[in-house]
Amino acid sequence: MSFLAFLRGLAAALTLGLCFPAWAGETQVVMTGTLHAGDNQTYRELPFTVPAGVGKITVDVSWDSLEKGTYLVLGLYDPERNRGWGGAIKPHFVVADGFASPSYLPGPIVPGQWRLSLAVASIRPGVTSPYTVKITLATGPEAQRFSDTPLRTGAGWYRGDLHSHTGHSDAACRSLSGAATPCPLFLSLQAAVDHKLDFLVVTDHNVSSHVADMGNLAAYFDTLLLIPGREMTTQNGHFNLLGITDFVDFRLGPKGIPTINGMFDAAKGTGALVSINHPEIPTGEACLGCGWNAPDTDYGRVQSVEVANGGIAADQGGFDDGAGSGVAFWEAQLSRGYHLTGVGGSDNHDAVDGRKDISPVGAQSPVGFPATVVHADALSQPAILNGIRSGRVFIDLEGAHPGRVLDMAASAGGATAVMGATLARDAAAPIVAHIHVAGAKGAHIDLIADGQGQKLIRDPVLRDDDQTVDVTFPAGQDIHWFRADVRAADGRRILIGNPIYVAPKG
């Protein structure tokens, strides 16, 4: 008999716990056993050890003979208390510091001996029921997401909103009686579905209480990727942490974190992405700390900048290049040599009705307006965040056009790059760029290099609904980055593209 066969035989009488590595930041404990008729209406306790530093526990239980009447109820206990009970319809559940599945309690993941309690509610005479318990212990970035399974697989363009608020901070809407009330998170998620988004980041100001609601609702909104976030709201500027459930102190100064760079670094272990919000909004009583003026900001610690903010558009009647636009701020950092992905966000504070004279918080841009469209390997939190980091991203300022695409690739002397990447160029080689636009027939391409408009496209008007336009930067033209926007016939920006960076070859 092999050793593995011996273990399988032993598991028929005893519960066995084995630890296996899952992927970085995760360890899996597998326990197996068999239930018999004599286990009817009893409890089987399955202990397991949780080391320090674990931030999330995922439990998956499977067993035979459910169709033959074997019914289990699952309880979870930490070293100090019960963390919940769920019936046979909940064989998968998650417990984390900031969120948990329905029936279970969020809270600190206390190190020590935990136990899963299998309550055998029923098993028929003569029936045996093998079971398998898989417990995944997650740390770091893996502990900051609601699910480890992608909602959709396959590379493609995924559309979402990176900046939204609920009643857990300062969002308000009308209650059923018409009173102003903190707006429930459910309404923001439903608005995202209604507007055909693939993902939504909820970024309430300085709090993490919304994370528990998101964890409860994730199973219901199983076609919408829910990404936890937070708008770190300081007196020297606002920035989003995208993909975080852990708390990070928002107090900039001696009572909290002394510097903005220290605040960026405090979130680094979670894998959260740092994105500066509405950097050019004037700071004042109407918007405390909204403009970006944090001293000694190291933009090398920042991954993206919000260049299009829906709140500004709602106040001004649309997106433009005037007050509040983040384009000039963003392009200035690009020209200083920083690689920062340009993104957009609705900054919605009333998902129900954002009309100026009706909403308790005034005019609002709807959830998903603008939309940030990310080329990612899958619809999952790590894939979306990695896609933003890669820079293959465009902003749809009108939000309501799922078929729209703005993409770009380029070549120079045999080297190639896509939007967001760096093109290694021999100075003697011309750069040939290929700009792909879909869903914008009649609009025109606006080409920008190092912050200056370029007149290199012979016919910038898009004659077809799906068209690729080629443009050549001549050999010897010294450029460090270039990108493309799409403007409507009346001159309004409707799509904002990210740059391809240019670096000397060798």
Residue pairs with C-beta under 8 A, 6 or more apart in sequence:
1 9
7 16
8 32
10 16
11 32
11 33
11 34
12 33
12 34
13 34
14 33
15 31
15 32
15 33
15 44
15 46
16 31
16 32
16 33
17 29
17 30
17 31
17 46
17 47
17 48
18 29
18 30
18 31
19 27
19 28
19 29
19 30
20 27
20 28
20 29
20 30
21 27
21 28
22 28
22 136
23 142
24 140
24 142
25 138
25 139
25 140
25 141
25 142
25 143
26 136
26 137
26 138
26 139
26 142
26 148
27 136
27 137
28 134
28 135
28 136
28 137
29 48
29 133
29 134
29 135
29 136
29 137
30 132
30 133
30 134
30 135
31 46
31 48
31 116
31 132
31 133
31 135
32 130
32 131
32 132
32 133
33 44
33 46
33 130
33 131
34 128
34 129
34 130
34 131
35 44
35 63
35 70
35 118
35 120
35 123
35 128
35 129
35 130
35 131
36 123
36 127
36 128
36 129
37 123
37 124
37 125
37 126
37 127
39 120
39 123
40 120
40 122
40 123
41 120
41 121
41 122
42 120
43 117
43 118
43 119
43 120
44 117
44 118
44 120
45 115
45 116
45 117
45 118
46 115
46 116
46 117
46 118
46 133
47 113
47 114
47 115
48 113
48 114
48 115
48 116
48 135
49 112
49 113
49 114
50 57
50 78
50 109
50 110
50 111
50 112
50 113
50 114
50 137
51 111
51 137
52 111
53 111
53 139
54 109
54 111
54 137
54 138
54 139
54 143
55 96
55 97
55 109
55 138
55 139
55 140
55 143
55 144
55 245
55 246
56 94
56 95
56 96
56 97
56 109
56 137
56 138
56 142
56 143
57 76
57 94
57 95
57 96
57 109
57 114
57 135
57 136
57 137
57 138
58 92
58 93
58 94
58 135
58 136
58 138
58 148
59 74
59 76
59 92
59 93
59 94
59 95
59 116
59 133
59 134
59 135
59 136
60 91
60 92
60 133
60 134
60 135
60 136
61 72
61 74
61 91
61 92
61 116
61 118
61 131
61 132
61 133
61 134
62 91
62 131
62 132
63 70
63 72
63 129
63 130
63 131
63 132
64 70
64 128
64 129
64 130
64 131
65 123
65 127
65 128
65 129
66 88
68 124
68 127
68 129
69 122
69 123
69 124
69 127
70 120
70 122
70 123
70 124
70 127
70 129
71 87
71 88
71 120
71 121
71 122
71 123
72 88
72 118
72 119
72 120
72 121
72 131
73 85
73 86
73 87
73 88
73 118
73 119
73 121
74 85
74 86
74 87
74 90
74 91
74 93
74 116
74 117
74 118
74 119
75 82
75 84
75 85
75 116
75 117
75 119
76 82
76 83
76 84
76 85
76 93
76 95
76 104
76 114
76 115
76 116
76 117
77 83
77 114
77 115
77 116
77 117
78 107
78 109
78 110
78 112
78 114
79 110
79 111
79 112
79 113
79 114
80 110
83 95
83 100
83 104
83 105
83 107
84 93
84 95
84 100
84 103
84 104
84 105
85 103
85 119
86 93
86 101
86 102
86 103
86 104
88 121
90 101
90 102
90 103
92 101
93 100
93 101
93 103
93 104
94 100
94 101
94 104
94 146
94 147
94 215
95 101
95 104
95 105
95 106
95 107
95 109
96 106
96 109
96 143
96 215
96 245
97 106
97 107
97 108
97 109
97 143
97 245
97 246
98 106
98 208
98 211
98 212
98 215
98 228
98 245
98 246
99 106
99 146
99 211
99 212
99 214
99 215
99 216
99 228
99 245
100 106
100 107
100 212
100 215
100 216
101 215
101 216
101 219
102 216
102 219
106 212
106 215
116 133
116 135
118 131
123 129
136 148
138 148
140 269
140 270
140 271
141 243
141 270
141 271
141 382
142 148
143 245
143 246
144 228
144 243
144 244
144 245
144 246
144 270
144 271
144 272
144 381
145 227
145 228
145 243
145 380
145 381
145 382
146 214
146 215
146 218
146 226
146 228
146 381
147 218
147 380
149 380
150 378
150 379
150 380
150 383
151 198
151 222
151 223
151 224
151 225
151 379
151 380
152 198
152 378
152 379
153 378
153 379
154 377
154 378
155 375
155 376
155 377
155 378
156 375
156 376
157 373
157 374
157 375
157 405
158 198
158 199
158 225
158 373
158 374
158 375
158 376
158 379
158 384
158 387
159 196
159 197
159 198
159 199
159 368
159 371
159 372
159 373
159 374
159 396
159 402
160 192
160 197
160 198
160 199
160 200
160 201
160 225
160 227
160 368
160 371
160 372
160 373
160 374
160 384
161 192
161 197
161 199
161 200
161 201
161 345
161 346
161 348
161 367
161 368
161 371
161 372
162 201
162 203
162 229
162 240
162 242
162 275
162 306
162 343
162 344
162 345
162 372
163 201
163 203
163 231
163 240
163 277
163 306
163 309
163 310
163 344
163 345
163 346
163 347
163 348
164 188
164 192
164 200
164 201
164 202
164 203
164 345
164 346
164 347
164 348
164 351
164 367
165 171
165 188
165 202
165 203
165 204
165 205
165 231
165 347
165 348
165 349
166 182
166 183
166 184
166 185
166 187
166 188
166 202
166 204
166 210
166 213
166 351
167 173
167 181
167 182
167 183
167 184
167 185
168 182
168 185
168 204
168 207
168 209
168 210
168 213
169 204
169 205
169 206
169 207
169 210
169 231
170 205
170 349
170 361
171 182
171 183
171 188
171 204
171 348
171 349
171 350
171 351
171 361
172 180
172 181
172 182
172 183
172 349
172 350
172 359
172 360
172 361
173 180
173 181
173 183
173 187
173 350
173 351
173 352
173 353
173 359
173 360
174 180
174 181
174 352
174 353
174 358
174 359
174 360
175 181
180 360
183 349
183 350
183 351
183 352
185 202
185 210
185 213
185 214
185 217
186 213
186 217
187 351
187 352
188 200
188 202
188 348
188 351
188 367
189 200
189 217
189 221
189 224
189 226
190 351
191 348
191 351
191 352
191 366
191 367
191 368
192 200
192 224
192 367
192 368
193 221
193 223
193 224
195 366
195 367
195 368
195 369
195 399
195 400
196 368
196 402
197 224
197 367
197 368
197 371
198 224
198 225
198 379
199 224
199 225
199 226
199 227
199 379
199 384
200 224
200 225
200 226
200 227
200 367
200 368
201 227
201 228
201 229
201 240
201 242
201 243
201 345
202 210
202 214
202 226
202 227
202 228
202 229
203 229
203 230
203 231
203 240
203 241
203 242
203 345
204 210
204 230
204 231
205 230
205 231
205 233
206 230
206 231
206 232
206 233
206 250
207 230
208 228
208 230
208 245
208 246
208 247
210 228
211 228
211 245
214 226
214 228
217 226
218 226
225 379
225 380
225 381
225 384
227 242
227 243
227 381
227 384
227 385
228 243
228 244
228 245
229 240
229 241
229 242
229 243
229 244
229 272
230 240
230 241
230 244
230 248
231 238
231 239
231 240
231 277
232 238
232 239
232 240
232 241
232 248
232 250
232 263
233 250
233 288
233 289
234 250
234 251
234 252
234 260
234 263
234 289
234 294
235 252
235 288
235 289
236 252
236 260
236 289
236 292
236 293
236 294
236 295
237 260
237 276
237 277
237 279
237 289
237 290
237 291
237 292
237 293
237 294
238 276
238 277
238 278
238 289
238 290
238 292
239 274
239 275
239 276
239 277
239 302
240 273
240 274
240 275
240 277
240 306
240 345
241 248
241 267
241 270
241 272
241 273
241 274
241 275
242 272
242 273
242 275
242 385
242 388
243 270
243 271
243 272
243 273
243 381
243 382
243 385
244 267
244 270
244 271
244 272
245 270
246 267
246 270
248 263
248 266
248 267
248 270
249 256
249 257
249 263
249 266
250 256
250 263
251 257
252 258
252 259
252 260
252 263
252 294
257 263
257 266
259 295
259 296
260 294
260 295
260 296
260 297
261 296
261 297
261 298
261 301
264 274
264 298
264 301
264 302
265 301
267 274
271 382
271 385
273 303
273 304
273 385
273 388
273 389
274 301
274 302
274 303
274 304
275 302
275 303
275 304
275 305
275 306
275 343
275 388
276 292
276 302
276 304
276 305
276 306
277 290
277 306
277 309
277 345
277 347
278 290
278 291
278 306
278 309
278 311
278 312
278 324
278 326
278 347
279 291
279 292
279 305
279 306
279 326
279 329
279 330
280 291
280 292
280 323
280 324
280 325
280 326
280 328
280 329
281 287
281 290
281 291
281 309
281 312
281 324
282 290
282 291
282 323
282 324
283 289
283 290
283 291
283 293
292 329
299 333
299 336
299 338
299 340
300 338
302 338
302 340
303 340
303 341
303 388
303 389
304 340
304 341
304 342
304 343
304 388
305 326
305 329
305 330
305 333
305 340
305 341
305 342
305 343
306 326
306 343
306 344
306 345
307 325
307 326
307 327
307 329
307 330
307 342
307 343
307 344
307 395
307 496
308 319
308 325
308 326
308 327
308 342
308 343
308 344
308 345
308 370
308 395
308 397
308 496
309 324
309 326
309 344
309 345
309 347
310 344
310 345
310 346
310 347
310 348
310 364
310 365
310 366
310 369
310 370
311 346
311 347
311 348
311 349
311 364
311 365
312 319
312 323
312 324
312 325
312 347
313 319
313 365
313 369
313 370
313 397
314 354
314 362
314 363
314 364
314 365
315 324
315 363
316 322
316 323
316 324
318 492
319 325
319 370
319 397
319 492
319 493
320 492
320 493
321 327
321 328
321 493
326 342
327 342
327 496
330 340
330 342
331 448
331 451
332 451
333 340
334 340
334 451
334 480
334 481
334 499
335 450
335 451
335 480
335 481
337 480
339 391
339 422
339 501
341 388
341 389
341 390
341 391
341 393
341 420
341 498
342 393
342 395
342 496
342 498
343 372
343 388
343 393
343 395
344 370
344 371
344 372
344 395
344 396
344 397
344 496
345 370
345 372
346 364
346 365
346 366
346 367
346 368
346 369
346 370
346 399
347 365
348 354
348 364
348 365
348 366
348 367
349 361
349 364
350 359
350 360
350 361
350 364
351 366
351 367
352 359
353 359
354 361
354 362
354 363
354 364
354 365
354 366
355 363
356 362
356 363
366 399
368 399
368 400
369 397
369 398
369 399
369 400
370 395
370 396
370 397
370 398
370 399
371 395
371 396
371 399
372 388
372 393
372 395
373 393
373 394
373 395
373 396
373 404
373 405
374 384
374 387
374 388
374 392
374 393
375 387
375 390
375 392
375 393
375 407
376 383
376 384
376 386
376 387
377 383
377 386
377 387
387 393
390 420
390 421
391 419
391 420
391 421
391 498
391 499
392 407
392 418
392 419
392 420
392 421
392 498
393 419
393 420
393 498
394 405
394 406
394 407
394 419
394 495
394 496
394 497
394 498
395 495
395 496
396 404
396 494
396 495
397 492
397 493
397 494
397 495
397 496
398 494
401 439
403 438
403 439
404 438
404 439
404 440
404 495
405 436
405 437
405 438
405 439
406 435
406 436
406 437
406 484
406 486
406 495
406 496
406 497
407 418
407 419
407 435
407 436
407 497
408 418
408 419
408 433
408 434
408 435
408 436
408 483
408 484
408 497
408 500
409 416
409 417
409 418
409 419
409 433
409 434
409 436
409 500
410 416
410 417
410 423
410 431
410 432
410 433
410 434
410 482
410 500
411 417
411 423
411 431
411 432
412 423
412 424
412 425
412 426
412 429
412 430
412 431
412 432
412 502
413 425
413 426
413 428
413 429
413 505
415 423
415 424
415 425
415 505
416 423
417 423
417 424
417 500
417 501
418 500
419 483
419 497
419 498
419 499
419 500
420 498
420 499
420 500
421 500
421 501
422 500
422 501
422 502
422 503
423 431
423 500
423 501
423 502
423 503
424 503
424 504
424 505
424 506
425 431
425 502
425 503
425 504
425 505
426 505
427 475
427 476
427 478
427 504
428 475
428 476
429 475
430 472
430 473
430 474
430 475
431 472
431 473
431 477
431 479
431 482
431 502
432 470
432 471
432 472
433 470
433 471
433 472
433 473
433 482
433 484
433 500
434 468
434 469
434 470
435 445
435 447
435 468
435 469
435 470
435 471
435 484
435 497
436 467
436 468
437 443
437 445
437 462
437 466
437 467
437 468
437 469
437 486
437 495
438 465
438 466
438 467
439 465
439 466
440 462
440 465
440 486
440 494
440 495
441 462
441 463
441 464
441 465
441 467
442 461
442 462
442 488
442 489
443 461
443 462
443 486
443 487
443 488
443 489
443 494
444 460
444 461
444 462
444 486
444 487
444 489
445 457
445 460
445 462
445 469
445 484
445 485
445 486
446 453
446 460
446 484
446 485
446 486
446 487
446 493
447 453
447 454
447 456
447 457
447 460
447 471
447 482
447 483
447 484
448 454
448 482
448 483
448 484
448 485
449 473
449 479
449 481
449 482
450 479
450 480
450 481
450 482
454 471
454 473
454 482
456 471
456 472
456 473
457 469
457 471
460 469
462 469
462 486
473 479
473 482
479 502
480 501
480 502
481 499
481 500
481 501
481 502
482 499
482 500
482 502
483 497
483 498
483 499
483 500
484 497
485 493
485 495
485 496
485 497
486 493
486 494
486 495
486 497
487 493
487 494
488 494
